[in-house]
């Protein structure tokens, strides 16, 4: 008897959903017919069609539409040449390839808010949609900068309001010191620059290439089946903000842990891997550039003294433990014998 009731409830829910979808599609079709001076060249929609992004190539206009309300909320933006674009559940971004800017758009308590980052020619973009918002990571080879945008969206059920914020950080390649991938409190990957310690000292000490450490470096060695956070932590040369954490997944927000065999875990971990791999490549590029300059400007003896001094400074600043300093110093001495 109970199973029959369950089946009836499911069938009714599906029928209601189909009716609502049909009504929404009709509403969307009627809205698009009302476009008079707007020629739709490209259209992007969120999974459940709450948000849409239209592009008029002739009119050089991007139209952002919030379909969660009736009538729809609409906002137009000038866009000379549409590049990469993506629509999320309550947000979107698009790149203007001609103006070299990225615009981030969000719905905040039924209002459309946005931020634009100018003078940033994009070569690569990585993004993920999460429970608490969306994260976009962009790379500009021309500017030699990394851009990280968090579009935060947290719903307060008791007040029926949404806390929204668009946070943008730009980091120069040369200011990146290290990248670390953490699952909960365990480091599963870590890579640091060798620019501040000279040569390829770290690369000869640890696995995975210059400055890279792979595998369970901290925490328990016991097999973990569930995790609550996946974070890419970037250490940068900035006194006011010495690190930036990119959350691929934050279960502290919704209280949900991910099974490491689940598709959700694989999706979030894949995003984290792409971010840390991109930053690892940037670190290698900067190391190669810096080491090339050092090799052309210093004699071996001067280079050794400079590298030893840098090691000592890192130890003094607390970036190296005494044991790490001793191992790296001995390796450095070996390289010059």
C-alpha positions in Angstrom: 0.0 0.0 0.0 2.8 2.4 0.9 4.7 1.7 -2.3 1.6 2.5 -4.4 1.2 5.8 -2.6 4.8 6.6 -3.2 4.5 5.8 -6.9 1.4 8.0 -7.2 3.2 10.9 -5.5 6.2 10.5 -7.9 4.0 10.4 -10.9 2.0 13.5 -9.8 5.3 15.3 -9.1 6.6 14.4 -12.6 3.3 15.6 -14.2 3.5 18.9 -12.3 7.1 19.3 -13.3 6.3 18.7 -17.0 3.4 21.3 -16.9 5.7 23.8 -15.3 8.4 23.2 -17.8 5.9 23.6 -20.7 4.6 26.9 -19.1 8.2 28.2 -18.7 9.2 27.3 -22.3 6.1 29.0 -23.6 6.9 32.1 -21.5 10.5 32.1 -22.8 9.4 31.7 -26.5 7.0 34.6 -26.1 9.7 36.7 -24.5 12.2 36.0 -27.3 9.6 36.9 -30.0 9.3 40.3 -28.3 12.9 41.1 -29.3 12.7 43.8 -31.9 16.1 45.3 -32.4 18.0 42.4 -30.9 19.1 39.6 -33.2 20.0 36.5 -31.3 23.4 35.2 -32.5 24.1 33.0 -29.5 22.1 31.8 -26.5 23.3 30.2 -23.3 21.0 28.9 -20.5 21.4 27.5 -17.0 20.5 23.9 -16.4 16.9 24.6 -15.4 16.6 27.7 -17.6 16.4 30.2 -14.8 19.2 32.3 -16.3 20.0 33.1 -19.9 22.7 35.0 -21.8 21.9 36.2 -25.3 24.4 37.7 -27.7 23.6 40.0 -30.7 26.8 40.0 -32.8 25.5 42.8 -35.1 24.4 45.0 -32.3 27.4 44.1 -30.2 25.3 43.5 -27.1 25.1 40.8 -24.4 21.7 40.5 -22.7 21.5 38.9 -19.3 18.0 37.6 -18.3 16.8 36.5 -14.9 13.8 34.2 -15.6 13.2 33.5 -11.9 10.8 36.5 -11.7 7.8 37.6 -13.8 8.3 39.8 -15.8 11.9 38.7 -16.4 14.7 41.0 -15.2 16.9 42.1 -18.1 20.2 44.0 -18.3 22.2 44.7 -21.5 26.0 45.1 -21.8 28.1 46.3 -24.7 30.3 43.5 -26.1 32.5 44.1 -29.1 33.4 40.4 -29.6 32.1 37.6 -27.4 34.6 35.1 -26.3 34.1 32.4 -23.7 30.9 32.6 -21.7 29.2 30.5 -19.1 25.8 30.6 -17.3 25.4 29.2 -13.8 22.4 28.7 -11.6 22.3 32.4 -10.4 25.2 33.9 -12.2 27.2 34.2 -15.4 30.4 35.5 -17.0 31.4 36.5 -20.4 34.7 37.6 -22.1 34.9 40.5 -24.5 37.9 39.5 -26.7 38.2 42.9 -28.3 38.1 45.0 -25.2 40.1 42.3 -23.2 37.8 42.3 -20.3 35.7 39.8 -18.3 32.3 40.6 -16.8 30.9 38.7 -13.9 27.1 38.9 -13.3 25.0 37.7 -10.4 21.5 37.8 -9.1 21.4 39.3 -5.6 17.9 39.4 -3.9 16.2 39.8 -7.3 18.6 42.5 -8.4 21.2 42.1 -11.2 24.7 43.1 -10.0 28.0 42.8 -11.9 31.7 43.5 -11.9 34.0 43.9 -14.8 37.8 43.2 -14.8 39.4 45.3 -17.5 42.7 44.9 -19.4 42.9 41.2 -19.0 43.3 39.3 -22.3 42.2 35.7 -21.5 44.2 32.7 -22.6 42.6 30.1 -20.4 39.5 29.8 -18.1 38.6 27.1 -15.6 35.3 27.2 -13.7 33.1 25.3 -11.3 29.6 25.7 -10.0 29.1 24.8 -6.3 26.5 24.8 -3.5 27.7 28.2 -2.2 28.4 29.9 -5.5 30.7 29.7 -8.5 34.5 30.0 -9.0 36.3 31.2 -12.2 40.0 31.0 -12.6 41.5 32.8 -15.7 45.0 33.1 -17.0 46.6 35.9 -19.1 49.9 35.1 -20.6 50.2 38.6 -22.0 49.7 40.3 -18.6 51.5 37.4 -16.8 48.6 37.3 -14.3 46.2 34.9 -12.7 42.6 36.0 -12.0 40.4 34.3 -9.4 36.8 35.3 -9.1 34.4 33.9 -6.4 30.7 34.5 -7.0 29.3 33.8 -3.6 25.7 33.0 -3.0 24.4 31.8 0.4 20.7 31.4 1.1 19.3 32.4 4.5 16.1 30.4 4.8 14.9 32.1 8.0 15.0 35.6 6.4 14.4 34.5 2.8 17.4 36.5 1.6 20.5 35.7 -0.2 24.0 36.9 0.8 25.8 37.7 -2.5 29.3 38.9 -3.3 31.6 39.0 -6.3 35.2 38.8 -5.1 38.1 39.2 -7.6 41.8 38.7 -7.0 44.5 39.2 -9.6 47.9 37.7 -8.9 51.1 38.3 -10.9 52.9 35.1 -12.0 56.1 36.3 -10.3 54.4 36.7 -7.0 53.3 33.0 -6.8 55.4 31.2 -4.2 53.7 27.8 -4.0 50.5 25.9 -4.7 49.0 23.2 -2.5 46.1 20.9 -2.9 44.3 19.9 0.3 41.5 17.5 1.1 40.3 18.3 4.6 43.5 18.8 6.5 45.7 16.5 4.4 48.0 17.8 1.7 47.8 15.6 -1.4 50.0 17.8 -3.6 52.4 20.7 -3.0 54.7 22.6 -5.4 56.9 25.5 -4.6 59.0 27.9 -6.6 62.8 27.4 -6.7 63.4 31.0 -7.5 63.9 31.9 -3.8 66.1 28.9 -3.1 68.1 28.8 -6.3 68.6 26.2 -9.0 66.7 23.0 -8.7 67.3 22.2 -5.1 63.8 21.1 -4.3 63.5 19.1 -7.5 66.4 16.9 -6.4 64.9 16.3 -3.0 61.3 15.5 -3.6 59.3 13.6 -6.2 57.2 14.9 -9.1 59.6 17.4 -10.7 61.2 20.6 -9.5 59.6 21.8 -6.3 56.8 19.2 -6.4 55.6 16.9 -3.7 52.9 14.4 -4.4 50.8 12.0 -2.3 49.7 12.1 1.3 52.1 14.5 2.8 50.3 15.3 6.0 47.5 13.9 8.1 46.6 10.2 8.5 47.8 7.6 6.1 44.6 5.7 6.6 42.4 5.4 3.5 39.8 8.2 3.5 36.4 7.4 2.0 34.7 10.8 2.6 36.0 14.3 2.6 34.4 17.7 3.5 36.7 20.2 1.7 38.8 20.3 -1.4 41.0 23.4 -1.5 43.7 24.8 -3.7 45.9 27.1 -1.6 48.1 29.6 -3.3 50.9 31.3 -1.3 51.8 34.7 -2.7 54.3 37.5 -2.0 51.9 39.9 -0.4 52.2 41.0 3.3 48.5 41.9 3.5 47.2 38.8 1.8 49.8 36.1 2.0 47.6 33.3 0.6 44.4 32.7 -1.4 42.3 29.6 -1.0 40.3 28.4 -4.0 37.5 26.1 -2.7 36.7 23.4 -5.2 34.2 22.1 -2.6 33.3 23.3 0.9 31.1 20.9 2.8 31.3 23.1 5.8 28.6 25.3 4.2 26.0 22.6 3.7 27.3 20.0 6.2 27.7 17.3 3.4 30.8 15.2 3.0 31.6 13.7 -0.4 32.2 10.0 -1.0 35.6 9.8 -2.8 34.0 7.3 -5.3 31.1 9.6 -6.2 30.8 11.5 -9.4 30.4 14.8 -7.5 33.7 14.2 -5.8 35.4 13.4 -9.2 33.9 16.6 -10.7 35.2 18.9 -7.9 38.5 17.2 -7.7 39.0 17.5 -11.4 38.5 21.3 -11.1 41.0 21.4 -8.3 43.5 19.4 -10.3 43.1 21.7 -13.3 43.7 24.7 -11.1 46.8 23.3 -9.3 48.2 22.0 -12.6 47.8 25.4 -14.3 49.6 27.1 -11.4 52.3 24.4 -11.4 53.0 25.2 -15.0 53.2 29.0 -14.2 55.6 28.2 -11.4 57.8 26.2 -13.8 57.7 29.0 -16.4 58.7 31.6 -13.9 61.5 29.4 -12.4 62.9 28.8 -15.9 62.9 32.5 -16.7 64.5 33.5 -13.4 67.1 30.7 -13.4 68.1 31.6 -17.0 68.7 35.2 -15.8 70.7 34.0 -12.8 72.8 31.7 -14.9 73.8 34.5 -17.3 74.5 37.1 -14.6 76.3 35.2 -11.8 79.5 33.2 -11.5 79.1 29.8 -9.8 80.6 31.1 -6.6 78.4 34.2 -6.5 75.4 32.1 -7.4 76.1 29.7 -4.5 76.4 32.5 -2.0 73.2 34.1 -3.2 71.3 30.9 -3.1 72.6 30.0 0.4 71.5 33.5 1.6 68.1 33.0 0.2 67.7 29.7 2.0 68.7 31.3 5.2 66.2 34.1 4.7 63.4 31.6 4.1 64.3 29.8 7.3 64.3 33.1 9.2 60.9 34.0 7.7 59.5 30.7 8.9 58.8 29.3 5.4 61.3 26.5 5.9 61.7 24.3 9.0 65.2 23.7 10.5 65.2 20.2 9.0 64.1 21.4 5.6 66.8 24.1 5.7 69.5 21.6 6.6 68.5 19.1 3.8 68.3 21.8 1.2 71.6 23.4 2.3 73.4 20.1 2.0 71.9 19.5 -1.4 72.9 22.9 -2.5 76.5 22.3 -1.4 76.5 19.0 -3.3 75.4 20.8 -6.4 78.4 23.1 -6.3 81.1 20.5 -5.5 
